[in-house]
Amino acid sequence: MKLRYKVAISCASLVAAAAASGLAALRYEAPCTTAPPVPAGTPVMKAVVHRCYGSPDVIAIENVPKPVPADGEVLVKVRAVSVNPLEWHGLRGEPYVMRMTSGIGRPNNVRMGVDFAGTVESVGKDVTRFRVGDDVFGASARNAAFAEYLRIFAEGGVIAPKPSNVSFEQAAAVPIAAFTALQALRDHGRLRSGQKVLINGAGGGVGTFAVQIAKAFGAEVTGVCSTASAELVTRLGADHVIDYSRADFMQQDERYDVIVDMVGGHSPADYRRVLTLAGSLVVVSTVDKGRWLGPLSGMLGAIVYAPFMDQHVATFIAKPNVADLVFLSDLMRTGKVIPAIDRHYAFDDTADAIRYLEQGHAHGKVVVTFAAVGP
Ligand SMILES: NC(=O)c1ccc[n+]([C@@H]2O[C@H](COP(=O)([O-])OP(=O)(O)OC[C@H]3O[C@@H](n4cnc5c(N)ncnc54)[C@H](OP(=O)(O)O)[C@@H]3O)[C@@H](O)[C@H]2O)c1
């Protein structure tokens, strides 16, 4: 064999071996570690932690040091949090590709939770935007909201005053799901008043916000959901409801200006027949529990198909930000958006809340409350 073929085969073998060990490393799951001791005299609080990847069974509620707000930060006494699919993906480290950033073998961040609502307990130096006693809600960039207290930057952090006409539970239900719905419709779907929009997955956390936000934008809304969610989706304002167990919207004659898809199961090319010529398909996710790519498979499909479609095809990762949080506050204040809550769990039962959401058939949002913390 010529030398150059030998070199090529050796290189290919090395690349294959490196790829195989990389894939094996991504799948590797180290056992759970025990909590490090908290130094005597350190003020503590209860927090949800997972010290390894796994099912909700690996979740523990531990005493961890109570945070102290740094300059520019506020300390929030958490009253309620909400659960998103992000939590069970992070807990399991699935799809595996996410471990490239969340940690190989075990999670880099043992804490959990993004969406919160609560009351400002103390403020760090130079904070002018909030005062002690303010009721607030927002999204924890540190993924540390499932705890009695969290600290967050007053400026630059995703936090805003809680509208007085919604409860802590309702406010906690908002951030990730409503950011996703809003950005899907407004930024990626370019929805305008009078247009027809179809929300596939209208009964879930994102879907129940999408129905209401689309109505607030003046759209004619069709929600696709199960029989069990049909009444809720109608009550939230959908003009039409398609029960996916009885009818397939792909087989109907209606065409939509915007389709927001949380479910998938069709290639973007299939959507051509139910989109108007200038319509937009926004792929938020796909119901796919595959361990390697999971919901990312639908998003990758959208990226691949987009250049070949006449219609606009978009996919995105929602960006938490204060401007949208304030926008959503105004929608709640004016009664145009009322968060739909499916189930409430106590803080000690956070694992059960995640177990329920992971089944994939929530009717609105799942929230966890801190009855033991404050009035
Ligand atoms: N791209 C992003 O930035 C982003 C952000 C947030 C969430 N997501 C993803 O978006 C998806 C939805 O999030 P979520 O918070 O709404 O989840 P969720 O609360 O768990 O809701 C999922 C909903 O999907 C519905 N569903 C399941 N199979 C369906 C089908 N064949 N047809 C229609 N509906 C169906 C279920 O309703 P039924 O009971 O009616 O079946 C359930 O209500 C998740 O995959 C999540 O990971 C993406």
Ligand as a Chemical Component Dictionary entry (heavy atoms), coordinates in Angstrom:
data_LIG
# 
_chem_comp.id                   LIG 
_chem_comp.type                 NON-POLYMER 
_chem_comp.pdbx_formal_charge   0 
_chem_comp.three_letter_code    LIG 
# 
loop_
_chem_comp_atom.comp_id 
_chem_comp_atom.atom_id 
_chem_comp_atom.alt_atom_id 
_chem_comp_atom.type_symbol 
_chem_comp_atom.charge 
_chem_comp_atom.model_Cartn_x 
_chem_comp_atom.model_Cartn_y 
_chem_comp_atom.model_Cartn_z 
_chem_comp_atom.pdbx_ordinal 
LIG N1  N1  N 0  -37.089 27.191 21.285 1  
LIG C1  C1  C 0  -37.179 27.636 22.522 2  
LIG O1  O1  O 0  -36.517 28.615 22.916 3  
LIG C2  C2  C 0  -38.129 26.969 23.482 4  
LIG C3  C3  C 0  -38.501 27.645 24.641 5  
LIG C4  C4  C 0  -39.429 27.037 25.496 6  
LIG C5  C5  C 0  -39.913 25.766 25.209 7  
LIG N2  N2  N 1  -39.460 25.133 24.097 8  
LIG C6  C6  C 0  -39.964 23.796 23.756 9  
LIG O2  O2  O 0  -41.295 23.970 23.316 10 
LIG C7  C7  C 0  -42.042 22.814 23.636 11 
LIG C8  C8  C 0  -43.293 23.233 24.355 12 
LIG O3  O3  O 0  -42.926 23.807 25.600 13 
LIG P1  P1  P 0  -44.048 23.926 26.717 14 
LIG O4  O4  O 0  -43.437 24.674 27.840 15 
LIG O5  O5  O -1 -45.294 24.399 26.124 16 
LIG O6  O6  O 0  -44.220 22.377 27.106 17 
LIG P2  P2  P 0  -45.420 21.698 27.874 18 
LIG O7  O7  O 0  -46.025 22.659 28.828 19 
LIG O8  O8  O 0  -44.904 20.395 28.368 20 
LIG O9  O9  O 0  -46.526 21.450 26.764 21 
LIG C9  C9  C 0  -46.361 20.537 25.745 22 
LIG C10 C10 C 0  -47.724 20.452 25.087 23 
LIG O10 O10 O 0  -47.615 19.721 23.867 24 
LIG C11 C11 C 0  -48.891 19.191 23.625 25 
LIG N3  N3  N 0  -48.832 18.089 22.686 26 
LIG C12 C12 C 0  -48.213 16.898 22.825 27 
LIG N4  N4  N 0  -48.402 16.165 21.705 28 
LIG C13 C13 C 0  -49.155 16.945 20.866 29 
LIG C14 C14 C 0  -49.688 16.766 19.551 30 
LIG N5  N5  N 0  -49.467 15.638 18.863 31 
LIG N6  N6  N 0  -50.392 17.789 18.990 32 
LIG C15 C15 C 0  -50.619 18.937 19.662 33 
LIG N7  N7  N 0  -50.157 19.141 20.916 34 
LIG C16 C16 C 0  -49.427 18.167 21.502 35 
LIG C17 C17 C 0  -49.400 18.748 24.972 36 
LIG O11 O11 O 0  -50.774 18.984 25.021 37 
LIG P3  P3  P 0  -51.910 17.886 24.976 38 
LIG O12 O12 O 0  -52.177 17.428 26.355 39 
LIG O13 O13 O 0  -53.007 18.713 24.411 40 
LIG O14 O14 O 0  -51.420 16.767 24.122 41 
LIG C18 C18 C 0  -48.741 19.721 25.943 42 
LIG O15 O15 O 0  -49.700 20.608 26.429 43 
LIG C19 C19 C 0  -41.120 21.913 24.456 44 
LIG O16 O16 O 0  -40.591 20.918 23.605 45 
LIG C20 C20 C 0  -40.022 22.843 24.912 46 
LIG O17 O17 O 0  -38.803 22.150 25.106 47 
LIG C21 C21 C 0  -38.599 25.707 23.218 48 
# 
loop_
_chem_comp_bond.comp_id 
_chem_comp_bond.atom_id_1 
_chem_comp_bond.atom_id_2 
_chem_comp_bond.value_order 
_chem_comp_bond.pdbx_ordinal 
LIG N1  C1  SING 1  
LIG C1  O1  DOUB 2  
LIG C1  C2  SING 3  
LIG C2  C3  SING 4  
LIG C2  C21 DOUB 5  
LIG C3  C4  DOUB 6  
LIG C4  C5  SING 7  
LIG C5  N2  DOUB 8  
LIG N2  C6  SING 9  
LIG N2  C21 SING 10 
LIG C6  O2  SING 11 
LIG C6  C20 SING 12 
LIG O2  C7  SING 13 
LIG C7  C8  SING 14 
LIG C7  C19 SING 15 
LIG C8  O3  SING 16 
LIG O3  P1  SING 17 
LIG P1  O4  DOUB 18 
LIG P1  O5  SING 19 
LIG P1  O6  SING 20 
LIG O6  P2  SING 21 
LIG P2  O7  DOUB 22 
LIG P2  O8  SING 23 
LIG P2  O9  SING 24 
LIG O9  C9  SING 25 
LIG C9  C10 SING 26 
LIG C10 O10 SING 27 
LIG C10 C18 SING 28 
LIG O10 C11 SING 29 
LIG C11 N3  SING 30 
LIG C11 C17 SING 31 
LIG N3  C12 SING 32 
LIG N3  C16 SING 33 
LIG C12 N4  DOUB 34 
LIG N4  C13 SING 35 
LIG C13 C14 SING 36 
LIG C13 C16 DOUB 37 
LIG C14 N5  SING 38 
LIG C14 N6  DOUB 39 
LIG N6  C15 SING 40 
LIG C15 N7  DOUB 41 
LIG N7  C16 SING 42 
LIG C17 O11 SING 43 
LIG C17 C18 SING 44 
LIG O11 P3  SING 45 
LIG P3  O12 DOUB 46 
LIG P3  O13 SING 47 
LIG P3  O14 SING 48 
LIG C18 O15 SING 49 
LIG C19 O16 SING 50 
LIG C19 C20 SING 51 
LIG C20 O17 SING 52 
# 
